[in-house]
Amino acid sequence: MTSTNPVLRQQVKRVYKELLYMGREYPQGYDFFKTRLHKAFISQQHLSDEEEIKKRLQRADFVRKEIEALYYLKKYRSMRHRYDAF
């Protein structure tokens, strides 16, 4: 994302790194997640309108929350499976 605003650029980098970090526990594997994330960010590299970049950052925040929910659900299911066995 080429933007003249350095603040937006830092936000995009922060979101990318955050999502990359979260991808370590992804059910289909880190490599799968990493390549998909990279493709998603590279495909939006051409954006220069600040409003459009902000919309995409909001979308990335939504995706981050969805991944967190997926992890919490996975944790809940594994704990429930352990305790239901007794």
C-alpha positions as CSV (number, residue, x, y, z in Angstrom):
1,M,0.0,0.0,0.0
2,T,1.8,3.1,-1.2
3,S,0.5,6.0,0.8
4,T,2.0,9.4,1.5
5,N,0.8,9.1,5.0
6,P,3.5,7.4,7.2
7,V,1.0,6.8,10.0
8,L,-1.2,4.7,7.8
9,R,1.8,2.8,6.5
10,Q,2.8,2.0,10.1
11,Q,-0.7,0.8,10.9
12,V,-0.7,-1.5,7.9
13,K,2.7,-3.0,9.0
14,R,1.4,-3.4,12.5
15,V,-1.7,-5.2,11.4
16,Y,0.2,-7.4,9.0
17,K,2.7,-8.4,11.8
18,E,-0.2,-9.0,14.2
19,L,-2.0,-11.2,11.8
20,L,1.2,-13.1,11.0
21,Y,1.8,-13.7,14.7
22,M,-1.7,-15.0,15.1
23,G,-1.3,-17.3,12.2
24,R,1.1,-19.5,14.1
25,E,-1.8,-21.5,15.6
26,Y,-3.9,-21.6,12.5
27,P,-5.6,-25.0,12.0
28,Q,-4.5,-25.5,8.4
29,G,-0.9,-24.6,9.3
30,Y,1.3,-21.6,9.4
31,D,2.6,-21.8,5.9
32,F,-0.9,-21.9,4.5
33,F,-1.9,-18.9,6.6
34,K,1.3,-16.9,5.7
35,T,0.9,-17.3,2.0
36,R,-2.8,-16.4,2.0
37,L,-2.1,-13.3,4.2
38,H,0.8,-12.2,2.0
39,K,-1.4,-12.5,-1.2
40,A,-4.2,-10.6,0.5
41,F,-1.9,-7.7,1.4
42,I,0.0,-7.7,-1.9
43,S,-3.2,-7.6,-3.9
44,Q,-4.1,-4.3,-2.1
45,Q,-0.7,-2.8,-2.6
46,H,-1.9,-0.4,-5.3
47,L,-4.2,1.5,-3.0
48,S,-3.3,5.2,-2.4
49,D,-6.6,6.7,-1.2
50,E,-6.4,7.1,2.6
51,E,-10.1,6.4,3.1
52,E,-9.9,3.2,1.2
53,I,-6.9,2.1,3.2
54,K,-8.7,2.9,6.4
55,K,-11.6,0.7,5.2
56,R,-9.2,-2.1,4.5
57,L,-7.6,-1.7,8.0
58,Q,-11.1,-2.0,9.5
59,R,-11.6,-5.2,7.5
60,A,-8.3,-6.5,8.8
61,D,-9.4,-5.8,12.3
62,F,-12.6,-7.8,11.7
63,V,-10.5,-10.7,10.3
64,R,-8.3,-10.5,13.4
65,K,-11.4,-10.8,15.7
66,E,-12.7,-13.7,13.7
67,I,-9.4,-15.5,14.1
68,E,-9.4,-14.9,17.8
69,A,-12.9,-16.3,18.0
70,L,-11.8,-19.4,16.1
71,Y,-9.0,-19.9,18.6
72,Y,-11.3,-19.5,21.6
73,L,-13.7,-21.9,20.1
74,K,-11.0,-24.4,19.5
75,K,-9.8,-24.0,23.1
76,Y,-13.3,-24.4,24.5
77,R,-14.0,-27.5,22.5
78,S,-10.8,-29.2,23.6
79,M,-11.4,-28.3,27.2
80,R,-15.0,-29.6,27.0
81,H,-13.8,-32.8,25.3
82,R,-11.4,-33.4,28.2
83,Y,-13.9,-32.8,31.0
84,D,-16.8,-34.6,29.4
85,A,-14.8,-37.7,29.3
86,F,-15.2,-38.0,33.1
